């Protein structure tokens, strides 16, 4: 009962001004089923990987793949989320359903529309919802900031390493155990590593 | 700060079938093993740079398949930021702790290296539309294993690893894939 990948589809990634979340999901649904040579009526279940967190107003997306073909109507469909690993999360739910004998053919669709927000700050805020917000988002720390701190500094050994500790008491009324963060003492020479194959200088914010 | 994958739009999809149905399909890629490990969300509760969640996910996936990292033909790993890829090399056992950069400097991870990593370009080159990424990584791996990767094909790809990570090493998935029809 070992489930297999039997087809796929993949759009261009980038600033896709002519595509909405809905059009992306419908497109890859059609294309993957065509690629696999599977008739839509044979699909037993659908899992949709989508994080959102504020990128688009539409949080309820599980039924969007149904719009790709009339024969998909009434198929069971569920959105799955595990931050940037939502794709694997949805895929593993599909594998589990086949291994449990509950499905023979399952469609997994992963999509995100991140460039529709009006400001970089709004994008950073949506991304920060995937951190522990009392220690991250509430203190203006974005994911680039988090990973930059993990990477450490390449300047002198006496430079102060950033630490992750709540600067002020949490803004909830519940008591939270305040555990001080460990400092990240490791130094990485990340800016001396330049693999020729890949882009190295990509801004995390929209700059185009 | 600038070694970041980009904010992007995008989508990818996979069709899965049970093994019997798959025998009738033109293409089939099977899962030799897979593992899913979650770690605490607050970074104050752990040493993020130790990448314990990813390390355990890699160890479990390889052990349950009775494989070592040297058995893999290639890997697609979660390079949301450069440092994440370097730490991934350590978590997967490709490089010793603190020596992630050695894998690149010695050419181990190049397309013709001992373990090509992110022949597709990874998240940094493709962009990282969050919900699409994990699906995309498995698509890239499937393409490699069926010899359909075109100009980023890893020669003789027989076994591929995919490491997809959510947050800062919080949700960790490792899949080991192989062609289903030998």
HADDOCK unambig.tbl for C-alpha pairs under 7 A between the chains (distance, minus, plus):
assign (segid A and resid 1 and name CA) (segid B and resid 18 and name CA) 5.79 0.50 0.50
assign (segid A and resid 1 and name CA) (segid B and resid 19 and name CA) 5.58 0.50 0.50
assign (segid A and resid 2 and name CA) (segid B and resid 18 and name CA) 6.13 0.50 0.50
assign (segid A and resid 2 and name CA) (segid B and resid 19 and name CA) 5.32 0.50 0.50
assign (segid A and resid 3 and name CA) (segid B and resid 16 and name CA) 6.49 0.50 0.50
assign (segid A and resid 3 and name CA) (segid B and resid 17 and name CA) 5.48 0.50 0.50
assign (segid A and resid 3 and name CA) (segid B and resid 18 and name CA) 4.27 0.50 0.50
assign (segid A and resid 3 and name CA) (segid B and resid 19 and name CA) 5.25 0.50 0.50
assign (segid A and resid 3 and name CA) (segid B and resid 30 and name CA) 6.51 0.50 0.50
assign (segid A and resid 4 and name CA) (segid B and resid 16 and name CA) 5.46 0.50 0.50
assign (segid A and resid 4 and name CA) (segid B and resid 17 and name CA) 5.43 0.50 0.50
assign (segid A and resid 4 and name CA) (segid B and resid 18 and name CA) 6.19 0.50 0.50
assign (segid A and resid 4 and name CA) (segid B and resid 19 and name CA) 6.12 0.50 0.50
assign (segid A and resid 4 and name CA) (segid B and resid 22 and name CA) 6.54 0.50 0.50
assign (segid A and resid 4 and name CA) (segid B and resid 28 and name CA) 5.73 0.50 0.50
assign (segid A and resid 4 and name CA) (segid B and resid 29 and name CA) 5.19 0.50 0.50
assign (segid A and resid 4 and name CA) (segid B and resid 30 and name CA) 4.50 0.50 0.50
assign (segid A and resid 4 and name CA) (segid B and resid 31 and name CA) 6.81 0.50 0.50
assign (segid A and resid 5 and name CA) (segid B and resid 14 and name CA) 6.66 0.50 0.50
assign (segid A and resid 5 and name CA) (segid B and resid 15 and name CA) 5.85 0.50 0.50
assign (segid A and resid 5 and name CA) (segid B and resid 16 and name CA) 4.60 0.50 0.50
assign (segid A and resid 5 and name CA) (segid B and resid 17 and name CA) 6.55 0.50 0.50
assign (segid A and resid 5 and name CA) (segid B and resid 28 and name CA) 5.49 0.50 0.50
assign (segid A and resid 5 and name CA) (segid B and resid 29 and name CA) 5.00 0.50 0.50
assign (segid A and resid 5 and name CA) (segid B and resid 30 and name CA) 6.47 0.50 0.50
assign (segid A and resid 6 and name CA) (segid B and resid 15 and name CA) 5.64 0.50 0.50
assign (segid A and resid 6 and name CA) (segid B and resid 16 and name CA) 5.72 0.50 0.50
assign (segid A and resid 6 and name CA) (segid B and resid 17 and name CA) 6.52 0.50 0.50
assign (segid A and resid 6 and name CA) (segid B and resid 22 and name CA) 6.54 0.50 0.50
assign (segid A and resid 6 and name CA) (segid B and resid 25 and name CA) 6.61 0.50 0.50
assign (segid A and resid 6 and name CA) (segid B and resid 27 and name CA) 5.15 0.50 0.50
assign (segid A and resid 6 and name CA) (segid B and resid 28 and name CA) 4.66 0.50 0.50
assign (segid A and resid 6 and name CA) (segid B and resid 29 and name CA) 6.65 0.50 0.50
assign (segid A and resid 7 and name CA) (segid B and resid 14 and name CA) 5.82 0.50 0.50
assign (segid A and resid 7 and name CA) (segid B and resid 15 and name CA) 5.06 0.50 0.50
assign (segid A and resid 7 and name CA) (segid B and resid 27 and name CA) 6.73 0.50 0.50
assign (segid A and resid 8 and name CA) (segid B and resid 13 and name CA) 5.37 0.50 0.50
assign (segid A and resid 8 and name CA) (segid B and resid 14 and name CA) 4.33 0.50 0.50
assign (segid A and resid 8 and name CA) (segid B and resid 15 and name CA) 5.99 0.50 0.50
assign (segid A and resid 8 and name CA) (segid B and resid 139 and name CA) 6.46 0.50 0.50
assign (segid A and resid 9 and name CA) (segid B and resid 12 and name CA) 5.44 0.50 0.50
assign (segid A and resid 9 and name CA) (segid B and resid 13 and name CA) 5.19 0.50 0.50
assign (segid A and resid 9 and name CA) (segid B and resid 14 and name CA) 6.69 0.50 0.50
assign (segid A and resid 10 and name CA) (segid B and resid 11 and name CA) 6.05 0.50 0.50
assign (segid A and resid 10 and name CA) (segid B and resid 12 and name CA) 4.17 0.50 0.50
assign (segid A and resid 10 and name CA) (segid B and resid 13 and name CA) 6.50 0.50 0.50
assign (segid A and resid 10 and name CA) (segid B and resid 136 and name CA) 6.85 0.50 0.50
assign (segid A and resid 11 and name CA) (segid B and resid 10 and name CA) 5.93 0.50 0.50
assign (segid A and resid 11 and name CA) (segid B and resid 11 and name CA) 5.58 0.50 0.50
assign (segid A and resid 11 and name CA) (segid B and resid 12 and name CA) 6.21 0.50 0.50
assign (segid A and resid 12 and name CA) (segid B and resid 10 and name CA) 6.33 0.50 0.50
assign (segid A and resid 13 and name CA) (segid B and resid 8 and name CA) 6.09 0.50 0.50
assign (segid A and resid 13 and name CA) (segid B and resid 9 and name CA) 5.62 0.50 0.50
assign (segid A and resid 13 and name CA) (segid B and resid 10 and name CA) 4.64 0.50 0.50
assign (segid A and resid 13 and name CA) (segid B and resid 126 and name CA) 6.24 0.50 0.50
assign (segid A and resid 13 and name CA) (segid B and resid 127 and name CA) 6.12 0.50 0.50
assign (segid A and resid 14 and name CA) (segid B and resid 8 and name CA) 4.59 0.50 0.50
assign (segid A and resid 14 and name CA) (segid B and resid 9 and name CA) 5.26 0.50 0.50
assign (segid A and resid 14 and name CA) (segid B and resid 10 and name CA) 6.71 0.50 0.50
assign (segid A and resid 14 and name CA) (segid B and resid 127 and name CA) 6.49 0.50 0.50
assign (segid A and resid 15 and name CA) (segid B and resid 8 and name CA) 5.67 0.50 0.50
assign (segid A and resid 15 and name CA) (segid B and resid 9 and name CA) 5.72 0.50 0.50
assign (segid A and resid 16 and name CA) (segid B and resid 9 and name CA) 6.00 0.50 0.50
assign (segid A and resid 24 and name CA) (segid B and resid 10 and name CA) 6.79 0.50 0.50
assign (segid A and resid 24 and name CA) (segid B and resid 11 and name CA) 5.86 0.50 0.50
assign (segid A and resid 25 and name CA) (segid B and resid 11 and name CA) 6.55 0.50 0.50
assign (segid A and resid 28 and name CA) (segid B and resid 11 and name CA) 6.57 0.50 0.50
assign (segid A and resid 28 and name CA) (segid B and resid 12 and name CA) 5.91 0.50 0.50
assign (segid A and resid 28 and name CA) (segid B and resid 13 and name CA) 5.73 0.50 0.50
assign (segid A and resid 29 and name CA) (segid B and resid 13 and name CA) 6.45 0.50 0.50
assign (segid A and resid 32 and name CA) (segid B and resid 13 and name CA) 5.97 0.50 0.50
assign (segid A and resid 32 and name CA) (segid B and resid 14 and name CA) 6.25 0.50 0.50
assign (segid A and resid 32 and name CA) (segid B and resid 15 and name CA) 6.50 0.50 0.50
assign (segid A and resid 33 and name CA) (segid B and resid 15 and name CA) 6.79 0.50 0.50
assign (segid A and resid 36 and name CA) (segid B and resid 15 and name CA) 6.81 0.50 0.50
assign (segid A and resid 49 and name CA) (segid B and resid 131 and name CA) 5.04 0.50 0.50
assign (segid A and resid 49 and name CA) (segid B and resid 132 and name CA) 6.93 0.50 0.50
assign (segid A and resid 50 and name CA) (segid B and resid 131 and name CA) 4.24 0.50 0.50
assign (segid A and resid 51 and name CA) (segid B and resid 130 and name CA) 6.47 0.50 0.50
assign (segid A and resid 51 and name CA) (segid B and resid 131 and name CA) 5.46 0.50 0.50
assign (segid A and resid 82 and name CA) (segid B and resid 166 and name CA) 6.10 0.50 0.50
assign (segid A and resid 82 and name CA) (segid B and resid 171 and name CA) 6.61 0.50 0.50
assign (segid A and resid 83 and name CA) (segid B and resid 166 and name CA) 4.84 0.50 0.50
assign (segid A and resid 83 and name CA) (segid B and resid 167 and name CA) 6.12 0.50 0.50
assign (segid A and resid 84 and name CA) (segid B and resid 130 and name CA) 5.04 0.50 0.50
assign (segid A and resid 84 and name CA) (segid B and resid 131 and name CA) 6.44 0.50 0.50
assign (segid A and resid 84 and name CA) (segid B and resid 165 and name CA) 6.08 0.50 0.50
assign (segid A and resid 84 and name CA) (segid B and resid 166 and name CA) 4.16 0.50 0.50
assign (segid A and resid 84 and name CA) (segid B and resid 167 and name CA) 6.31 0.50 0.50
assign (segid A and resid 85 and name CA) (segid B and resid 134 and name CA) 5.72 0.50 0.50
assign (segid A and resid 85 and name CA) (segid B and resid 164 and name CA) 5.50 0.50 0.50
assign (segid A and resid 85 and name CA) (segid B and resid 165 and name CA) 5.00 0.50 0.50
assign (segid A and resid 85 and name CA) (segid B and resid 166 and name CA) 4.37 0.50 0.50
assign (segid A and resid 85 and name CA) (segid B and resid 171 and name CA) 6.47 0.50 0.50
assign (segid A and resid 86 and name CA) (segid B and resid 131 and name CA) 5.61 0.50 0.50
assign (segid A and resid 86 and name CA) (segid B and resid 134 and name CA) 6.54 0.50 0.50
assign (segid A and resid 87 and name CA) (segid B and resid 131 and name CA) 5.68 0.50 0.50
assign (segid A and resid 87 and name CA) (segid B and resid 132 and name CA) 6.04 0.50 0.50
assign (segid A and resid 87 and name CA) (segid B and resid 133 and name CA) 6.20 0.50 0.50
assign (segid A and resid 87 and name CA) (segid B and resid 134 and name CA) 3.87 0.50 0.50
assign (segid A and resid 87 and name CA) (segid B and resid 135 and name CA) 4.73 0.50 0.50
assign (segid A and resid 88 and name CA) (segid B and resid 134 and name CA) 4.97 0.50 0.50
assign (segid A and resid 88 and name CA) (segid B and resid 135 and name CA) 6.35 0.50 0.50
assign (segid A and resid 88 and name CA) (segid B and resid 164 and name CA) 6.74 0.50 0.50
assign (segid A and resid 88 and name CA) (segid B and resid 173 and name CA) 6.62 0.50 0.50
assign (segid A and resid 98 and name CA) (segid B and resid 18 and name CA) 6.18 0.50 0.50
assign (segid A and resid 104 and name CA) (segid B and resid 17 and name CA) 5.45 0.50 0.50
assign (segid A and resid 104 and name CA) (segid B and resid 18 and name CA) 5.28 0.50 0.50
assign (segid A and resid 105 and name CA) (segid B and resid 16 and name CA) 5.58 0.50 0.50
assign (segid A and resid 105 and name CA) (segid B and resid 17 and name CA) 4.41 0.50 0.50
assign (segid A and resid 105 and name CA) (segid B and resid 18 and name CA) 6.74 0.50 0.50
assign (segid A and resid 106 and name CA) (segid B and resid 15 and name CA) 5.91 0.50 0.50
assign (segid A and resid 106 and name CA) (segid B and resid 16 and name CA) 5.11 0.50 0.50
assign (segid A and resid 106 and name CA) (segid B and resid 17 and name CA) 6.44 0.50 0.50
assign (segid A and resid 107 and name CA) (segid B and resid 14 and name CA) 5.99 0.50 0.50
assign (segid A and resid 107 and name CA) (segid B and resid 15 and name CA) 4.73 0.50 0.50
assign (segid A and resid 107 and name CA) (segid B and resid 16 and name CA) 6.28 0.50 0.50
assign (segid A and resid 108 and name CA) (segid B and resid 13 and name CA) 5.45 0.50 0.50
assign (segid A and resid 108 and name CA) (segid B and resid 14 and name CA) 5.15 0.50 0.50
assign (segid A and resid 108 and name CA) (segid B and resid 15 and name CA) 6.34 0.50 0.50
assign (segid A and resid 109 and name CA) (segid B and resid 12 and name CA) 6.04 0.50 0.50
assign (segid A and resid 109 and name CA) (segid B and resid 13 and name CA) 4.30 0.50 0.50
assign (segid A and resid 109 and name CA) (segid B and resid 14 and name CA) 6.59 0.50 0.50
assign (segid A and resid 110 and name CA) (segid B and resid 11 and name CA) 5.46 0.50 0.50
assign (segid A and resid 110 and name CA) (segid B and resid 12 and name CA) 5.37 0.50 0.50
assign (segid A and resid 110 and name CA) (segid B and resid 13 and name CA) 6.02 0.50 0.50
assign (segid A and resid 110 and name CA) (segid B and resid 131 and name CA) 4.91 0.50 0.50
assign (segid A and resid 110 and name CA) (segid B and resid 132 and name CA) 4.03 0.50 0.50
assign (segid A and resid 110 and name CA) (segid B and resid 135 and name CA) 5.96 0.50 0.50
assign (segid A and resid 111 and name CA) (segid B and resid 10 and name CA) 5.75 0.50 0.50
assign (segid A and resid 111 and name CA) (segid B and resid 11 and name CA) 4.10 0.50 0.50
assign (segid A and resid 111 and name CA) (segid B and resid 12 and name CA) 6.55 0.50 0.50
assign (segid A and resid 111 and name CA) (segid B and resid 129 and name CA) 6.82 0.50 0.50
assign (segid A and resid 111 and name CA) (segid B and resid 131 and name CA) 4.76 0.50 0.50
assign (segid A and resid 111 and name CA) (segid B and resid 132 and name CA) 4.39 0.50 0.50
assign (segid A and resid 112 and name CA) (segid B and resid 9 and name CA) 5.58 0.50 0.50
assign (segid A and resid 112 and name CA) (segid B and resid 10 and name CA) 5.80 0.50 0.50
assign (segid A and resid 112 and name CA) (segid B and resid 11 and name CA) 6.55 0.50 0.50
assign (segid A and resid 112 and name CA) (segid B and resid 129 and name CA) 5.07 0.50 0.50
assign (segid A and resid 112 and name CA) (segid B and resid 130 and name CA) 5.88 0.50 0.50
assign (segid A and resid 112 and name CA) (segid B and resid 131 and name CA) 5.25 0.50 0.50
assign (segid A and resid 112 and name CA) (segid B and resid 132 and name CA) 6.20 0.50 0.50
assign (segid A and resid 113 and name CA) (segid B and resid 9 and name CA) 4.54 0.50 0.50
assign (segid A and resid 113 and name CA) (segid B and resid 10 and name CA) 6.70 0.50 0.50
assign (segid A and resid 113 and name CA) (segid B and resid 129 and name CA) 6.94 0.50 0.50
assign (segid A and resid 114 and name CA) (segid B and resid 7 and name CA) 6.24 0.50 0.50
assign (segid A and resid 114 and name CA) (segid B and resid 8 and name CA) 5.63 0.50 0.50
assign (segid A and resid 114 and name CA) (segid B and resid 9 and name CA) 5.50 0.50 0.50
assign (segid A and resid 114 and name CA) (segid B and resid 129 and name CA) 6.77 0.50 0.50
assign (segid A and resid 115 and name CA) (segid B and resid 8 and name CA) 6.33 0.50 0.50
assign (segid A and resid 115 and name CA) (segid B and resid 9 and name CA) 6.46 0.50 0.50
assign (segid A and resid 130 and name CA) (segid B and resid 167 and name CA) 5.76 0.50 0.50
assign (segid A and resid 131 and name CA) (segid B and resid 167 and name CA) 6.23 0.50 0.50
assign (segid A and resid 132 and name CA) (segid B and resid 41 and name CA) 5.83 0.50 0.50
assign (segid A and resid 132 and name CA) (segid B and resid 42 and name CA) 5.21 0.50 0.50
assign (segid A and resid 144 and name CA) (segid B and resid 1 and name CA) 5.71 0.50 0.50
assign (segid A and resid 144 and name CA) (segid B and resid 4 and name CA) 6.88 0.50 0.50
assign (segid A and resid 145 and name CA) (segid B and resid 1 and name CA) 6.79 0.50 0.50
assign (segid A and resid 147 and name CA) (segid B and resid 81 and name CA) 6.93 0.50 0.50
assign (segid A and resid 147 and name CA) (segid B and resid 83 and name CA) 6.93 0.50 0.50
assign (segid A and resid 148 and name CA) (segid B and resid 1 and name CA) 5.64 0.50 0.50
assign (segid A and resid 150 and name CA) (segid B and resid 49 and name CA) 6.23 0.50 0.50
assign (segid A and resid 151 and name CA) (segid B and resid 83 and name CA) 5.77 0.50 0.50
assign (segid A and resid 164 and name CA) (segid B and resid 44 and name CA) 6.78 0.50 0.50
assign (segid A and resid 179 and name CA) (segid B and resid 44 and name CA) 6.07 0.50 0.50
assign (segid A and resid 180 and name CA) (segid B and resid 44 and name CA) 6.13 0.50 0.50
assign (segid A and resid 181 and name CA) (segid B and resid 44 and name CA) 4.31 0.50 0.50
assign (segid A and resid 182 and name CA) (segid B and resid 44 and name CA) 6.94 0.50 0.50
assign (segid A and resid 182 and name CA) (segid B and resid 47 and name CA) 6.83 0.50 0.50
assign (segid A and resid 190 and name CA) (segid B and resid 83 and name CA) 6.95 0.50 0.50
assign (segid A and resid 198 and name CA) (segid B and resid 121 and name CA) 5.68 0.50 0.50
assign (segid A and resid 198 and name CA) (segid B and resid 125 and name CA) 5.70 0.50 0.50
assign (segid A and resid 199 and name CA) (segid B and resid 124 and name CA) 6.46 0.50 0.50
assign (segid A and resid 199 and name CA) (segid B and resid 125 and name CA) 5.45 0.50 0.50
assign (segid A and resid 200 and name CA) (segid B and resid 3 and name CA) 5.62 0.50 0.50
assign (segid A and resid 201 and name CA) (segid B and resid 2 and name CA) 5.37 0.50 0.50
assign (segid A and resid 201 and name CA) (segid B and resid 3 and name CA) 5.49 0.50 0.50
assign (segid A and resid 202 and name CA) (segid B and resid 2 and name CA) 5.72 0.50 0.50
assign (segid A and resid 202 and name CA) (segid B and resid 3 and name CA) 6.07 0.50 0.50
assign (segid A and resid 202 and name CA) (segid B and resid 4 and name CA) 5.52 0.50 0.50
assign (segid A and resid 202 and name CA) (segid B and resid 5 and name CA) 6.28 0.50 0.50
assign (segid A and resid 202 and name CA) (segid B and resid 6 and name CA) 6.21 0.50 0.50
assign (segid A and resid 203 and name CA) (segid B and resid 2 and name CA) 5.45 0.50 0.50
assign (segid A and resid 203 and name CA) (segid B and resid 4 and name CA) 6.16 0.50 0.50
assign (segid A and resid 203 and name CA) (segid B and resid 6 and name CA) 6.38 0.50 0.50
assign (segid A and resid 204 and name CA) (segid B and resid 4 and name CA) 5.51 0.50 0.50
assign (segid A and resid 204 and name CA) (segid B and resid 5 and name CA) 6.26 0.50 0.50
assign (segid A and resid 204 and name CA) (segid B and resid 6 and name CA) 4.98 0.50 0.50
assign (segid A and resid 204 and name CA) (segid B and resid 7 and name CA) 6.04 0.50 0.50
assign (segid A and resid 205 and name CA) (segid B and resid 7 and name CA) 6.61 0.50 0.50
assign (segid A and resid 206 and name CA) (segid B and resid 7 and name CA) 6.83 0.50 0.50
